[in-house]
């Protein structure tokens, strides 16, 4: 039997940090987002969703600038 207490505590601490970060990102009134190396949105906040006319930030997950803007603008934002 392996003692998983430390591992469980570390997982709980990480989950708490993620919740805090998500709360902060969502509360910022300015547009906040991160993209992966392929230019896909990974994290965004409600302000980012509103900017492009989406109901919520989950609707933006995986989208690129080319999914959101006309080609000439997307090329600039990509």
C-alpha positions as CSV (number, residue, x, y, z in Angstrom):
1,X,0.0,0.0,0.0
2,X,1.4,3.4,-1.1
3,X,0.8,6.5,1.0
4,X,-0.9,8.9,-1.4
5,X,-1.4,11.7,1.1
6,X,1.3,14.0,-0.3
7,X,0.2,13.3,-3.8
8,X,-3.4,14.1,-2.9
9,X,-2.4,17.3,-1.1
10,X,-0.3,18.4,-4.2
11,X,-3.2,17.7,-6.5
12,X,-5.6,19.7,-4.3
13,X,-3.1,22.6,-4.1
14,X,-2.8,22.6,-7.9
15,X,-6.6,22.5,-8.3
16,X,-6.9,25.5,-5.9
17,X,-4.3,27.4,-7.9
18,X,-6.1,26.7,-11.2
19,X,-9.4,27.9,-9.7
20,X,-7.8,31.1,-8.4
21,X,-6.1,31.8,-11.8
22,X,-9.4,31.1,-13.6
23,X,-11.3,33.5,-11.2
24,X,-8.7,36.2,-11.9
25,X,-8.7,35.8,-15.6
26,X,-12.5,35.9,-15.7
27,X,-12.7,39.0,-13.5
28,X,-10.3,41.1,-15.7
29,X,-12.4,43.5,-17.7
30,X,-9.9,43.5,-20.6
31,X,-9.5,40.8,-23.2
32,X,-7.2,38.0,-22.0
33,X,-6.3,34.9,-24.0
34,X,-3.5,32.4,-24.6
35,X,-2.8,30.5,-27.7
36,X,-0.9,27.3,-28.4
37,X,1.9,27.0,-30.9
38,X,-0.6,26.4,-33.7
39,X,-2.4,29.6,-32.9
40,X,-5.5,28.0,-31.4
41,X,-7.1,29.7,-28.4
42,X,-6.5,27.7,-25.2
43,X,-7.6,30.1,-22.5
44,X,-9.8,33.2,-22.8
45,X,-12.0,35.3,-20.6
46,X,-15.6,36.6,-21.0
47,X,-14.3,39.9,-22.5
48,X,-12.6,38.0,-25.3
49,X,-15.8,36.1,-26.0
50,X,-17.8,39.3,-26.1
51,X,-15.3,41.0,-28.5
52,X,-15.9,38.4,-31.2
53,X,-19.6,37.9,-30.5
54,X,-19.6,34.6,-28.6
55,X,-21.7,33.8,-25.6
56,X,-18.9,32.4,-23.5
57,X,-15.2,31.7,-23.5
58,X,-15.7,28.0,-23.9
59,X,-17.0,28.7,-27.4
60,X,-13.6,30.1,-28.3
61,X,-11.6,27.0,-27.3
62,X,-9.6,25.6,-30.2
63,X,-10.5,28.5,-32.6
64,X,-7.9,30.4,-34.5
65,X,-7.9,34.0,-35.7
66,X,-9.0,32.6,-39.1
67,X,-12.1,31.2,-37.5
68,X,-13.0,34.6,-35.9
69,X,-12.0,37.4,-38.3
70,X,-12.0,38.1,-42.0
71,X,-8.8,36.7,-43.7
72,X,-7.0,40.1,-44.0
73,X,-7.4,40.7,-40.3
74,X,-6.8,37.1,-39.3
75,X,-3.4,37.3,-41.1
76,X,-2.5,40.2,-38.9
77,X,-3.7,38.6,-35.7
78,X,-2.3,35.1,-36.3
